[in-house]
Structure formats: C-alpha cells, structure tokens
C-alpha cells in the first residue's frame, strides 16, 4: 500500500510540474526553484511533514522533498547552534544526497561520452 501512495503522490507532484512546464513560459530551472521553495514554505507551515509521513518516498524524493529537507535541517541546527545553524543546517542535512548526486554524475560522465548534435 505504501508503494501505491508513493506512486500517486509522486505522480501528482510530477504532473503538476509538467502542467506548469506546458502551460507557462517558465523554464525548467525556474520550475525547479519553485518546487524547492514550495517545499521550504510548506515545511515552514507544518504541512509537508504529514505529506511525507503519508507518502514516504513519493514526497521525499521530488524537489519539494529537498526543500523540506533543507528547512528541517536549518530548523534543527538553529535549535542546536543558534543563528549559525541558518548557514550550516541545510548543507548538513542534505550532504548525503548532494554527495550521491555528484558521485553518480561523475560515474556517468566517465562511462558515457557526450556526442555533438550535427
């Protein structure tokens, strides 16, 4: 049942992004930023954690989940370190995911060569 909930919620989040991409002139980079900021705002309002608890990976894997992770990390670091946590909390909370993404990108760049379009 959890897989079905993750699939539905993740699909809805991706579907919304596709509709925004198709119906507006926003670039993919702006939509990415919109999703991350939306995750931060929903987390600050206390609305994203219940969604993440309900949908699991369907809510934590998309970009809104990254925004939620940043906000959660900053909130925890501020409680522990004070104002310095504003600068360190987000990176500390997301370091594992960022490292995995950079490592995967490096491996793919070694395995595959880009071809010019002619």
Biopython code that builds the backbone (N, CA, C, O; Angstrom):
import numpy as np
from Bio.PDB.StructureBuilder import StructureBuilder

atoms = [
    (1, "UNK", "N", (0.809, -1.198, 0.000)),
    (1, "UNK", "CA", (0.000, 0.000, 0.000)),
    (1, "UNK", "C", (0.856, 1.267, 0.000)),
    (1, "UNK", "O", (0.499, 2.266, -0.624)),
    (2, "UNK", "N", (2.000, 1.216, 0.713)),
    (2, "UNK", "CA", (2.882, 2.381, 0.767)),
    (2, "UNK", "C", (3.432, 2.704, -0.626)),
    (2, "UNK", "O", (3.590, 3.874, -0.977)),
    (3, "UNK", "N", (3.720, 1.678, -1.410)),
    (3, "UNK", "CA", (4.239, 1.911, -2.768)),
    (3, "UNK", "C", (3.196, 2.627, -3.612)),
    (3, "UNK", "O", (3.533, 3.523, -4.386)),
    (4, "UNK", "N", (1.939, 2.242, -3.472)),
    (4, "UNK", "CA", (0.860, 2.880, -4.227)),
    (4, "UNK", "C", (0.709, 4.344, -3.823)),
    (4, "UNK", "O", (0.553, 5.209, -4.686)),
    (5, "UNK", "N", (0.752, 4.633, -2.517)),
    (5, "UNK", "CA", (0.656, 6.020, -2.048)),
    (5, "UNK", "C", (1.835, 6.845, -2.565)),
    (5, "UNK", "O", (1.654, 7.984, -2.995)),
    (6, "UNK", "N", (3.036, 6.278, -2.524)),
    (6, "UNK", "CA", (4.218, 6.994, -3.017)),
    (6, "UNK", "C", (4.087, 7.261, -4.508)),
    (6, "UNK", "O", (4.427, 8.347, -4.977)),
    (7, "UNK", "N", (3.600, 6.284, -5.253)),
    (7, "UNK", "CA", (3.442, 6.435, -6.702)),
    (7, "UNK", "C", (2.426, 7.526, -7.029)),
    (7, "UNK", "O", (2.654, 8.348, -7.916)),
    (8, "UNK", "N", (1.305, 7.530, -6.310)),
    (8, "UNK", "CA", (0.252, 8.510, -6.592)),
    (8, "UNK", "C", (0.707, 9.925, -6.233)),
    (8, "UNK", "O", (0.569, 10.839, -7.045)),
    (9, "UNK", "N", (1.244, 10.115, -5.034)),
    (9, "UNK", "CA", (1.667, 11.455, -4.605)),
    (9, "UNK", "C", (2.834, 11.951, -5.456)),
    (9, "UNK", "O", (2.835, 13.101, -5.895)),
    (10, "UNK", "N", (3.825, 11.092, -5.693)),
    (10, "UNK", "CA", (4.946, 11.477, -6.550)),
    (10, "UNK", "C", (4.481, 11.804, -7.959)),
    (10, "UNK", "O", (4.976, 12.748, -8.574)),
    (11, "UNK", "N", (3.532, 11.030, -8.474)),
    (11, "UNK", "CA", (2.984, 11.290, -9.805)),
    (11, "UNK", "C", (2.234, 12.606, -9.878)),
    (11, "UNK", "O", (2.317, 13.328, -10.872)),
    (12, "UNK", "N", (1.496, 12.912, -8.812)),
    (12, "UNK", "CA", (0.778, 14.196, -8.772)),
    (12, "UNK", "C", (1.771, 15.354, -8.778)),
    (12, "UNK", "O", (1.589, 16.326, -9.512)),
    (13, "UNK", "N", (2.821, 15.254, -7.959)),
    (13, "UNK", "CA", (3.833, 16.325, -7.922)),
    (13, "UNK", "C", (4.506, 16.492, -9.283)),
    (13, "UNK", "O", (4.712, 17.618, -9.737)),
    (14, "UNK", "N", (4.842, 15.399, -9.924)),
    (14, "UNK", "CA", (5.471, 15.472, -11.252)),
    (14, "UNK", "C", (4.484, 15.973, -12.302)),
    (14, "UNK", "O", (4.856, 16.725, -13.202)),
    (15, "UNK", "N", (3.222, 15.552, -12.184)),
    (15, "UNK", "CA", (2.194, 16.014, -13.121)),
    (15, "UNK", "C", (1.986, 17.515, -13.040)),
    (15, "UNK", "O", (1.832, 18.186, -14.061)),
    (16, "UNK", "N", (1.982, 18.041, -11.818)),
    (16, "UNK", "CA", (1.846, 19.487, -11.641)),
    (16, "UNK", "C", (3.016, 20.208, -12.314)),
    (16, "UNK", "O", (2.822, 21.222, -12.985)),
    (17, "UNK", "N", (4.216, 19.687, -12.132)),
    (17, "UNK", "CA", (5.390, 20.286, -12.784)),
    (17, "UNK", "C", (5.281, 20.248, -14.304)),
    (17, "UNK", "O", (5.657, 21.206, -14.979)),
    (18, "UNK", "N", (4.771, 19.152, -14.841)),
    (18, "UNK", "CA", (4.620, 19.042, -16.296)),
    (18, "UNK", "C", (3.568, 20.013, -16.809)),
    (18, "UNK", "O", (3.746, 20.619, -17.867)),
    (19, "UNK", "N", (2.481, 20.166, -16.075)),
    (19, "UNK", "CA", (1.442, 21.127, -16.475)),
    (19, "UNK", "C", (2.003, 22.546, -16.455)),
    (19, "UNK", "O", (1.754, 23.328, -17.373)),
    (20, "UNK", "N", (2.762, 22.881, -15.407)),
    (20, "UNK", "CA", (3.389, 24.208, -15.338)),
    (20, "UNK", "C", (4.325, 24.407, -16.527)),
    (20, "UNK", "O", (4.352, 25.480, -17.129)),
    (21, "UNK", "N", (5.087, 23.376, -16.859)),
    (21, "UNK", "CA", (6.022, 23.466, -17.986)),
    (21, "UNK", "C", (5.281, 23.666, -19.310)),
    (21, "UNK", "O", (5.716, 24.447, -20.156)),
    (22, "UNK", "N", (4.165, 22.959, -19.487)),
    (22, "UNK", "CA", (3.417, 23.028, -20.746)),
    (22, "UNK", "C", (2.592, 24.302, -20.886)),
    (22, "UNK", "O", (2.455, 24.824, -21.993)),
    (23, "UNK", "N", (2.045, 24.805, -19.801)),
    (23, "UNK", "CA", (1.084, 25.904, -19.865)),
    (23, "UNK", "C", (1.672, 27.287, -19.598)),
    (23, "UNK", "O", (0.987, 28.291, -19.791)),
    (24, "UNK", "N", (2.917, 27.358, -19.162)),
    (24, "UNK", "CA", (3.533, 28.659, -18.880)),
    (24, "UNK", "C", (4.828, 28.791, -19.671)),
    (24, "UNK", "O", (5.263, 27.855, -20.342)),
    (25, "UNK", "N", (5.418, 29.942, -19.582)),
    (25, "UNK", "CA", (6.710, 30.186, -20.231)),
    (25, "UNK", "C", (7.869, 30.006, -19.263)),
    (25, "UNK", "O", (8.991, 30.411, -19.565)),
    (26, "UNK", "N", (7.616, 29.401, -18.098)),
    (26, "UNK", "CA", (8.685, 29.197, -17.123)),
    (26, "UNK", "C", (9.683, 28.173, -17.649)),
    (26, "UNK", "O", (9.296, 27.175, -18.256)),
    (27, "UNK", "N", (10.950, 28.422, -17.415)),
    (27, "UNK", "CA", (11.991, 27.482, -17.809)),
    (27, "UNK", "C", (12.075, 26.351, -16.777)),
    (27, "UNK", "O", (11.631, 26.519, -15.641)),
    (28, "UNK", "N", (12.633, 25.220, -17.158)),
    (28, "UNK", "CA", (12.788, 24.132, -16.186)),
    (28, "UNK", "C", (13.553, 24.556, -14.932)),
    (28, "UNK", "O", (13.248, 24.087, -13.836)),
    (29, "UNK", "N", (14.537, 25.433, -15.081)),
    (29, "UNK", "CA", (15.307, 25.903, -13.917)),
    (29, "UNK", "C", (14.421, 26.688, -12.956)),
    (29, "UNK", "O", (14.573, 26.570, -11.740)),
    (30, "UNK", "N", (13.509, 27.479, -13.480)),
    (30, "UNK", "CA", (12.603, 28.243, -12.608)),
    (30, "UNK", "C", (11.585, 27.335, -11.938)),
    (30, "UNK", "O", (11.206, 27.566, -10.790)),
    (31, "UNK", "N", (11.144, 26.309, -12.643)),
    (31, "UNK", "CA", (10.220, 25.353, -12.048)),
    (31, "UNK", "C", (10.924, 24.569, -10.949)),
    (31, "UNK", "O", (10.330, 24.299, -9.905)),
    (32, "UNK", "N", (12.176, 24.203, -11.170)),
    (32, "UNK", "CA", (12.971, 23.522, -10.144)),
    (32, "UNK", "C", (13.054, 24.402, -8.896)),
    (32, "UNK", "O", (12.837, 23.927, -7.781)),
    (33, "UNK", "N", (13.362, 25.658, -9.084)),
    (33, "UNK", "CA", (13.454, 26.586, -7.963)),
    (33, "UNK", "C", (12.107, 26.741, -7.275)),
    (33, "UNK", "O", (12.040, 26.773, -6.047)),
    (34, "UNK", "N", (11.045, 26.835, -8.046)),
    (34, "UNK", "CA", (9.696, 26.939, -7.495)),
    (34, "UNK", "C", (9.362, 25.735, -6.622)),
    (34, "UNK", "O", (8.770, 25.893, -5.554)),
    (35, "UNK", "N", (9.732, 24.541, -7.058)),
    (35, "UNK", "CA", (9.458, 23.325, -6.291)),
    (35, "UNK", "C", (10.261, 23.289, -4.990)),
    (35, "UNK", "O", (9.724, 22.923, -3.944)),
    (36, "UNK", "N", (11.527, 23.660, -5.045)),
    (36, "UNK", "CA", (12.342, 23.658, -3.826)),
    (36, "UNK", "C", (11.802, 24.688, -2.833)),
    (36, "UNK", "O", (11.665, 24.389, -1.647)),
    (37, "UNK", "N", (11.499, 25.882, -3.302)),
    (37, "UNK", "CA", (10.963, 26.924, -2.424)),
    (37, "UNK", "C", (9.591, 26.511, -1.882)),
    (37, "UNK", "O", (9.282, 26.781, -0.721)),
    (38, "UNK", "N", (8.774, 25.865, -2.704)),
    (38, "UNK", "CA", (7.469, 25.372, -2.232)),
    (38, "UNK", "C", (7.644, 24.366, -1.102)),
    (38, "UNK", "O", (6.889, 24.380, -0.130)),
    (39, "UNK", "N", (8.630, 23.501, -1.230)),
    (39, "UNK", "CA", (8.912, 22.546, -0.161)),
    (39, "UNK", "C", (9.319, 23.228, 1.128)),
    (39, "UNK", "O", (8.916, 22.812, 2.214)),
    (40, "UNK", "N", (10.116, 24.276, 1.009)),
    (40, "UNK", "CA", (10.537, 25.041, 2.201)),
    (40, "UNK", "C", (9.332, 25.720, 2.846)),
    (40, "UNK", "O", (9.166, 25.667, 4.064)),
    (41, "UNK", "N", (8.497, 26.355, 2.032)),
    (41, "UNK", "CA", (7.326, 27.073, 2.562)),
    (41, "UNK", "C", (6.342, 26.105, 3.208)),
    (41, "UNK", "O", (5.853, 26.357, 4.309)),
    (42, "UNK", "N", (6.050, 24.993, 2.525)),
    (42, "UNK", "CA", (5.124, 24.004, 3.092)),
    (42, "UNK", "C", (5.679, 23.404, 4.380)),
    (42, "UNK", "O", (4.925, 23.108, 5.306)),
    (43, "UNK", "N", (6.978, 23.228, 4.436)),
    (43, "UNK", "CA", (7.609, 22.722, 5.656)),
    (43, "UNK", "C", (7.502, 23.748, 6.780)),
    (43, "UNK", "O", (7.220, 23.389, 7.923)),
    (44, "UNK", "N", (7.727, 25.018, 6.460)),
    (44, "UNK", "CA", (7.636, 26.077, 7.469)),
    (44, "UNK", "C", (6.219, 26.205, 8.023)),
    (44, "UNK", "O", (6.029, 26.551, 9.189)),
    (45, "UNK", "N", (5.226, 25.925, 7.177)),
    (45, "UNK", "CA", (3.832, 25.990, 7.612)),
    (45, "UNK", "C", (3.381, 24.715, 8.326)),
    (45, "UNK", "O", (2.264, 24.643, 8.838)),
    (46, "UNK", "N", (4.261, 23.713, 8.355)),
    (46, "UNK", "CA", (3.930, 22.456, 9.016)),
    (46, "UNK", "C", (3.071, 21.525, 8.185)),
    (46, "UNK", "O", (2.484, 20.583, 8.718)),
    (47, "UNK", "N", (2.988, 21.775, 6.886)),
    (47, "UNK", "CA", (2.129, 20.975, 6.017)),
    (47, "UNK", "C", (2.861, 19.849, 5.297)),
    (47, "UNK", "O", (2.235, 18.885, 4.858)),
    (48, "UNK", "N", (4.176, 19.962, 5.174)),
    (48, "UNK", "CA", (4.891, 18.967, 4.359)),
    (48, "UNK", "C", (5.198, 17.688, 5.132)),
    (48, "UNK", "O", (5.194, 16.609, 4.539)),
    (49, "UNK", "N", (5.460, 17.771, 6.417)),
    (49, "UNK", "CA", (5.792, 16.570, 7.192)),
    (49, "UNK", "C", (4.653, 15.553, 7.187)),
    (49, "UNK", "O", (4.916, 14.364, 7.011)),
    (50, "UNK", "N", (3.390, 15.973, 7.374)),
    (50, "UNK", "CA", (2.311, 14.980, 7.277)),
    (50, "UNK", "C", (2.231, 14.334, 5.891)),
    (50, "UNK", "O", (1.927, 13.147, 5.777)),
    (51, "UNK", "N", (2.504, 15.116, 4.835)),
    (51, "UNK", "CA", (2.512, 14.556, 3.483)),
    (51, "UNK", "C", (3.640, 13.546, 3.332)),
    (51, "UNK", "O", (3.452, 12.479, 2.746)),
    (52, "UNK", "N", (4.817, 13.882, 3.863)),
    (52, "UNK", "CA", (5.963, 12.966, 3.791)),
    (52, "UNK", "C", (5.704, 11.702, 4.604)),
    (52, "UNK", "O", (6.105, 10.612, 4.196)),
    (53, "UNK", "N", (5.039, 11.835, 5.746)),
    (53, "UNK", "CA", (4.695, 10.661, 6.547)),
    (53, "UNK", "C", (3.705, 9.770, 5.813)),
    (53, "UNK", "O", (3.784, 8.545, 5.899)),
    (54, "UNK", "N", (2.774, 10.382, 5.093)),
    (54, "UNK", "CA", (1.759, 9.634, 4.360)),
    (54, "UNK", "C", (2.328, 8.952, 3.122)),
    (54, "UNK", "O", (2.081, 7.769, 2.889)),
    (55, "UNK", "N", (3.098, 9.708, 2.322)),
    (55, "UNK", "CA", (3.523, 9.216, 1.009)),
    (55, "UNK", "C", (4.938, 8.647, 0.978)),
    (55, "UNK", "O", (5.315, 8.031, -0.019)),
    (56, "UNK", "N", (5.725, 8.826, 2.017)),
    (56, "UNK", "CA", (7.085, 8.289, 2.032)),
    (56, "UNK", "C", (7.925, 8.862, 0.900)),
    (56, "UNK", "O", (8.045, 10.080, 0.764)),
    (57, "UNK", "N", (8.503, 7.988, 0.094)),
    (57, "UNK", "CA", (9.389, 8.415, -0.992)),
    (57, "UNK", "C", (8.661, 9.231, -2.055)),
    (57, "UNK", "O", (9.296, 9.990, -2.788)),
    (58, "UNK", "N", (7.355, 9.089, -2.150)),
    (58, "UNK", "CA", (6.596, 9.885, -3.116)),
    (58, "UNK", "C", (6.641, 11.367, -2.808)),
    (58, "UNK", "O", (6.438, 12.195, -3.696)),
    (59, "UNK", "N", (6.906, 11.709, -1.552)),
    (59, "UNK", "CA", (7.012, 13.111, -1.160)),
    (59, "UNK", "C", (8.440, 13.518, -0.840)),
    (59, "UNK", "O", (8.771, 14.701, -0.914)),
    (60, "UNK", "N", (9.293, 12.564, -0.487)),
    (60, "UNK", "CA", (10.654, 12.940, -0.091)),
    (60, "UNK", "C", (11.638, 12.946, -1.260)),
    (60, "UNK", "O", (12.677, 13.600, -1.176)),
    (61, "UNK", "N", (11.339, 12.244, -2.333)),
    (61, "UNK", "CA", (12.263, 12.181, -3.468)),
    (61, "UNK", "C", (12.148, 13.384, -4.402)),
    (61, "UNK", "O", (13.178, 13.871, -4.870)),
    (62, "UNK", "N", (10.941, 13.891, -4.697)),
    (62, "UNK", "CA", (10.861, 15.061, -5.595)),
    (62, "UNK", "C", (11.542, 16.291, -5.008)),
    (62, "UNK", "O", (11.951, 16.287, -3.847)),
    (63, "UNK", "N", (11.661, 17.326, -5.803)),
    (63, "UNK", "CA", (12.357, 18.546, -5.388)),
    (63, "UNK", "C", (11.696, 19.226, -4.202)),
    (63, "UNK", "O", (12.376, 19.896, -3.425)),
    (64, "UNK", "N", (10.400, 19.072, -4.045)),
    (64, "UNK", "CA", (9.744, 19.640, -2.869)),
    (64, "UNK", "C", (10.283, 18.972, -1.604)),
    (64, "UNK", "O", (10.387, 19.615, -0.559)),
    (65, "UNK", "N", (10.619, 17.706, -1.694)),
    (65, "UNK", "CA", (11.215, 16.992, -0.562)),
    (65, "UNK", "C", (12.587, 17.533, -0.216)),
    (65, "UNK", "O", (12.966, 17.563, 0.954)),
    (66, "UNK", "N", (13.338, 17.962, -1.226)),
    (66, "UNK", "CA", (14.647, 18.573, -0.979)),
    (66, "UNK", "C", (14.477, 19.888, -0.218)),
    (66, "UNK", "O", (15.238, 20.178, 0.705)),
    (67, "UNK", "N", (13.478, 20.680, -0.607)),
    (67, "UNK", "CA", (13.205, 21.924, 0.112)),
    (67, "UNK", "C", (12.804, 21.657, 1.545)),
    (67, "UNK", "O", (13.222, 22.372, 2.457)),
    (68, "UNK", "N", (11.991, 20.623, 1.748)),
    (68, "UNK", "CA", (11.585, 20.233, 3.100)),
    (68, "UNK", "C", (12.806, 19.801, 3.917)),
    (68, "UNK", "O", (12.926, 20.159, 5.089)),
    (69, "UNK", "N", (13.698, 19.046, 3.311)),
    (69, "UNK", "CA", (14.914, 18.595, 3.986)),
    (69, "UNK", "C", (15.788, 19.778, 4.401)),
    (69, "UNK", "O", (16.322, 19.801, 5.509)),
    (70, "UNK", "N", (15.932, 20.757, 3.512)),
    (70, "UNK", "CA", (16.711, 21.949, 3.839)),
    (70, "UNK", "C", (16.099, 22.696, 5.017)),
    (70, "UNK", "O", (16.804, 23.076, 5.952)),
    (71, "UNK", "N", (14.785, 22.904, 4.969)),
    (71, "UNK", "CA", (14.114, 23.635, 6.045)),
    (71, "UNK", "C", (14.207, 22.890, 7.366)),
    (71, "UNK", "O", (14.438, 23.499, 8.411)),
    (72, "UNK", "N", (14.031, 21.590, 7.323)),
    (72, "UNK", "CA", (14.112, 20.778, 8.534)),
    (72, "UNK", "C", (15.522, 20.818, 9.125)),
    (72, "UNK", "O", (15.685, 20.925, 10.341)),
    (73, "UNK", "N", (16.543, 20.733, 8.263)),
    (73, "UNK", "CA", (17.933, 20.802, 8.721)),
    (73, "UNK", "C", (18.268, 22.140, 9.347)),
    (73, "UNK", "O", (18.952, 22.201, 10.369)),
    (74, "UNK", "N", (17.790, 23.205, 8.739)),
    (74, "UNK", "CA", (18.042, 24.544, 9.281)),
    (74, "UNK", "C", (17.344, 24.712, 10.623)),
    (74, "UNK", "O", (17.922, 25.247, 11.569)),
    (75, "UNK", "N", (16.105, 24.256, 10.699)),
    (75, "UNK", "CA", (15.346, 24.362, 11.957)),
    (75, "UNK", "C", (16.068, 23.638, 13.095)),
    (75, "UNK", "O", (16.197, 24.180, 14.193)),
    (76, "UNK", "N", (16.537, 22.420, 12.838)),
    (76, "UNK", "CA", (17.241, 21.644, 13.868)),
    (76, "UNK", "C", (18.581, 22.277, 14.237)),
    (76, "UNK", "O", (18.954, 22.305, 15.410)),
    (77, "UNK", "N", (19.307, 22.787, 13.234)),
    (77, "UNK", "CA", (20.616, 23.392, 13.506)),
    (77, "UNK", "C", (20.479, 24.696, 14.285)),
    (77, "UNK", "O", (21.331, 25.012, 15.116)),
    (78, "UNK", "N", (19.420, 25.452, 14.026)),
    (78, "UNK", "CA", (19.205, 26.694, 14.773)),
    (78, "UNK", "C", (18.925, 26.377, 16.238)),
    (78, "UNK", "O", (19.380, 27.096, 17.128)),
    (79, "UNK", "N", (18.180, 25.308, 16.490)),
    (79, "UNK", "CA", (17.920, 24.917, 17.880)),
    (79, "UNK", "C", (19.201, 24.484, 18.589)),
    (79, "UNK", "O", (19.349, 24.699, 19.792)),
    (80, "UNK", "N", (20.130, 23.873, 17.844)),
    (80, "UNK", "CA", (21.370, 23.393, 18.451)),
    (80, "UNK", "C", (22.454, 24.461, 18.516)),
    (80, "UNK", "O", (23.122, 24.602, 19.540)),
    (81, "UNK", "N", (22.634, 25.214, 17.436)),
    (81, "UNK", "CA", (23.773, 26.120, 17.326)),
    (81, "UNK", "C", (23.410, 27.596, 17.334)),
    (81, "UNK", "O", (24.302, 28.444, 17.308)),
    (82, "UNK", "N", (22.142, 27.919, 17.367)),
    (82, "UNK", "CA", (21.741, 29.314, 17.294)),
    (82, "UNK", "C", (21.742, 29.804, 15.849)),
    (82, "UNK", "O", (21.489, 29.038, 14.919)),
    (83, "UNK", "N", (22.030, 31.089, 15.680)),
    (83, "UNK", "CA", (21.954, 31.716, 14.359)),
    (83, "UNK", "C", (22.922, 31.100, 13.350)),
    (83, "UNK", "O", (22.671, 31.153, 12.146)),
    (84, "UNK", "N", (24.018, 30.521, 13.822)),
    (84, "UNK", "CA", (24.967, 29.876, 12.901)),
    (84, "UNK", "C", (24.301, 28.720, 12.147)),
    (84, "UNK", "O", (24.709, 28.396, 11.032)),
    (85, "UNK", "N", (23.300, 28.109, 12.736)),
    (85, "UNK", "CA", (22.588, 26.999, 12.102)),
    (85, "UNK", "C", (21.879, 27.381, 10.819)),
    (85, "UNK", "O", (21.592, 26.521, 9.987)),
    (86, "UNK", "N", (21.592, 28.674, 10.649)),
    (86, "UNK", "CA", (20.968, 29.142, 9.408)),
    (86, "UNK", "C", (21.875, 28.818, 8.221)),
    (86, "UNK", "O", (21.397, 28.469, 7.142)),
    (87, "UNK", "N", (23.178, 28.935, 8.430)),
    (87, "UNK", "CA", (24.131, 28.724, 7.349)),
    (87, "UNK", "C", (24.578, 27.272, 7.211)),
    (87, "UNK", "O", (24.927, 26.829, 6.117)),
    (88, "UNK", "N", (24.568, 26.536, 8.313)),
    (88, "UNK", "CA", (25.118, 25.176, 8.285)),
    (88, "UNK", "C", (24.062, 24.076, 8.210)),
    (88, "UNK", "O", (24.349, 22.983, 7.721)),
    (89, "UNK", "N", (22.863, 24.343, 8.679)),
    (89, "UNK", "CA", (21.856, 23.296, 8.811)),
    (89, "UNK", "C", (21.421, 22.654, 7.511)),
    (89, "UNK", "O", (21.310, 21.431, 7.426)),
    (90, "UNK", "N", (21.172, 23.474, 6.492)),
    (90, "UNK", "CA", (20.708, 22.938, 5.216)),
    (90, "UNK", "C", (21.729, 22.040, 4.548)),
    (90, "UNK", "O", (21.397, 20.974, 4.032)),
    (91, "UNK", "N", (22.976, 22.485, 4.565)),
    (91, "UNK", "CA", (24.033, 21.669, 3.950)),
    (91, "UNK", "C", (24.305, 20.399, 4.738)),
    (91, "UNK", "O", (24.553, 19.341, 4.160)),
    (92, "UNK", "N", (24.257, 20.507, 6.045)),
    (92, "UNK", "CA", (24.496, 19.337, 6.872)),
    (92, "UNK", "C", (23.408, 18.288, 6.664)),
    (92, "UNK", "O", (23.698, 17.093, 6.604)),
    (93, "UNK", "N", (22.165, 18.728, 6.554)),
    (93, "UNK", "CA", (21.054, 17.799, 6.384)),
    (93, "UNK", "C", (21.044, 17.149, 5.004)),
    (93, "UNK", "O", (20.628, 15.999, 4.860)),
    (94, "UNK", "N", (21.497, 17.875, 4.000)),
    (94, "UNK", "CA", (21.404, 17.366, 2.627)),
    (94, "UNK", "C", (22.733, 16.867, 2.066)),
    (94, "UNK", "O", (22.812, 16.528, 0.886)),
    (95, "UNK", "N", (23.761, 16.818, 2.879)),
    (95, "UNK", "CA", (25.099, 16.453, 2.384)),
    (95, "UNK", "C", (25.130, 15.067, 1.745)),
    (95, "UNK", "O", (25.773, 14.881, 0.712)),
    (96, "UNK", "N", (24.454, 14.106, 2.336)),
    (96, "UNK", "CA", (24.456, 12.751, 1.781)),
    (96, "UNK", "C", (23.847, 12.699, 0.395)),
    (96, "UNK", "O", (24.403, 12.061, -0.499)),
    (97, "UNK", "N", (22.715, 13.356, 0.198)),
    (97, "UNK", "CA", (22.057, 13.374, -1.106)),
    (97, "UNK", "C", (22.862, 14.119, -2.149)),
    (97, "UNK", "O", (22.949, 13.682, -3.297)),
    (98, "UNK", "N", (23.451, 15.238, -1.764)),
    (98, "UNK", "CA", (24.276, 16.009, -2.696)),
    (98, "UNK", "C", (25.502, 15.195, -3.107)),
    (98, "UNK", "O", (25.860, 15.161, -4.284)),
    (99, "UNK", "N", (26.136, 14.547, -2.151)),
    (99, "UNK", "CA", (27.306, 13.715, -2.444)),
    (99, "UNK", "C", (26.937, 12.566, -3.382)),
    (99, "UNK", "O", (27.686, 12.258, -4.309)),
    (100, "UNK", "N", (25.788, 11.932, -3.148)),
    (100, "UNK", "CA", (25.350, 10.835, -4.015)),
    (100, "UNK", "C", (25.086, 11.339, -5.434)),
    (100, "UNK", "O", (25.432, 10.659, -6.401)),
    (101, "UNK", "N", (24.481, 12.516, -5.571)),
    (101, "UNK", "CA", (24.198, 13.069, -6.898)),
    (101, "UNK", "C", (25.482, 13.413, -7.652)),
    (101, "UNK", "O", (25.601, 13.133, -8.844)),
    (102, "UNK", "N", (26.432, 14.014, -6.958)),
    (102, "UNK", "CA", (27.702, 14.366, -7.597)),
    (102, "UNK", "C", (28.476, 13.107, -7.987)),
    (102, "UNK", "O", (29.065, 13.051, -9.066)),
    (103, "UNK", "N", (28.476, 12.105, -7.121)),
    (103, "UNK", "CA", (29.168, 10.848, -7.429)),
    (103, "UNK", "C", (28.527, 10.151, -8.618)),
    (103, "UNK", "O", (29.231, 9.650, -9.496)),
    (104, "UNK", "N", (27.191, 10.112, -8.657)),
    (104, "UNK", "CA", (26.505, 9.489, -9.786)),
    (104, "UNK", "C", (26.806, 10.232, -11.086)),
    (104, "UNK", "O", (27.005, 9.609, -12.128)),
    (105, "UNK", "N", (26.838, 11.559, -11.023)),
    (105, "UNK", "CA", (27.160, 12.351, -12.212)),
    (105, "UNK", "C", (28.577, 12.073, -12.691)),
    (105, "UNK", "O", (28.820, 11.975, -13.894)),
    (106, "UNK", "N", (29.509, 11.947, -11.760)),
    (106, "UNK", "CA", (30.888, 11.638, -12.123)),
    (106, "UNK", "C", (30.992, 10.269, -12.787)),
    (106, "UNK", "O", (31.658, 10.124, -13.812)),
    (107, "UNK", "N", (30.338, 9.272, -12.210)),
    (107, "UNK", "CA", (30.375, 7.919, -12.781)),
    (107, "UNK", "C", (29.769, 7.919, -14.182)),
    (107, "UNK", "O", (30.329, 7.309, -15.093)),
    (108, "UNK", "N", (28.641, 8.589, -14.368)),
    (108, "UNK", "CA", (28.003, 8.632, -15.693)),
    (108, "UNK", "C", (28.880, 9.368, -16.708)),
    (108, "UNK", "O", (28.925, 8.983, -17.877)),
    (109, "UNK", "N", (29.576, 10.420, -16.275)),
    (109, "UNK", "CA", (30.446, 11.142, -17.199)),
    (109, "UNK", "C", (31.659, 10.304, -17.604)),
    (109, "UNK", "O", (32.204, 10.484, -18.693)),
    (110, "UNK", "N", (32.076, 9.394, -16.735)),
    (110, "UNK", "CA", (33.186, 8.502, -17.072)),
    (110, "UNK", "C", (32.716, 7.400, -18.008)),
    (110, "UNK", "O", (33.422, 7.042, -18.951)),
    (111, "UNK", "N", (31.530, 6.861, -17.756)),
    (111, "UNK", "CA", (31.015, 5.740, -18.552)),
    (111, "UNK", "C", (30.533, 6.135, -19.945)),
    (111, "UNK", "O", (30.668, 5.360, -20.891)),
    (112, "UNK", "N", (29.972, 7.337, -20.073)),
    (112, "UNK", "CA", (29.378, 7.740, -21.340)),
    (112, "UNK", "C", (30.006, 9.035, -21.829)),
    (112, "UNK", "O", (30.357, 9.908, -21.035)),
    (113, "UNK", "N", (30.142, 9.148, -23.141)),
    (113, "UNK", "CA", (30.710, 10.349, -23.756)),
    (113, "UNK", "C", (29.595, 11.126, -24.444)),
    (113, "UNK", "O", (28.750, 10.543, -25.124)),
    (114, "UNK", "N", (29.596, 12.439, -24.265)),
    (114, "UNK", "CA", (28.623, 13.287, -24.948)),
    (114, "UNK", "C", (28.962, 13.346, -26.427)),
    (114, "UNK", "O", (30.130, 13.398, -26.813)),
    (115, "UNK", "N", (27.930, 13.336, -27.238)),
    (115, "UNK", "CA", (28.112, 13.427, -28.689)),
    (115, "UNK", "C", (27.518, 14.737, -29.160)),
    (115, "UNK", "O", (26.442, 15.130, -28.711)),
    (116, "UNK", "N", (28.205, 15.413, -30.058)),
    (116, "UNK", "CA", (27.699, 16.673, -30.569)),
    (116, "UNK", "C", (26.553, 16.409, -31.539)),
    (116, "UNK", "O", (26.554, 15.419, -32.270)),
    (117, "UNK", "N", (25.571, 17.320, -31.532)),
    (117, "UNK", "CA", (24.426, 17.198, -32.435)),
    (117, "UNK", "C", (24.761, 17.906, -33.730)),
    (117, "UNK", "O", (25.015, 19.110, -33.737)),
    (118, "UNK", "N", (24.764, 17.169, -34.820)),
    (118, "UNK", "CA", (25.079, 17.782, -36.122)),
    (118, "UNK", "C", (24.018, 17.460, -37.127)),
    (118, "UNK", "O", (24.108, 17.886, -38.278)),
]
sb = StructureBuilder()
sb.init_structure("model")
sb.init_model(0)
sb.init_chain("A")
sb.init_seg("    ")
for serial, (resi, resn, name, xyz) in enumerate(atoms, 1):
    if name == "N":
        sb.init_residue(resn, " ", resi, " ")
    sb.init_atom(name, np.array(xyz, "f"), 0.0, 1.0, " ", f" {name:<3s}", serial, name[0])
structure = sb.get_structure()
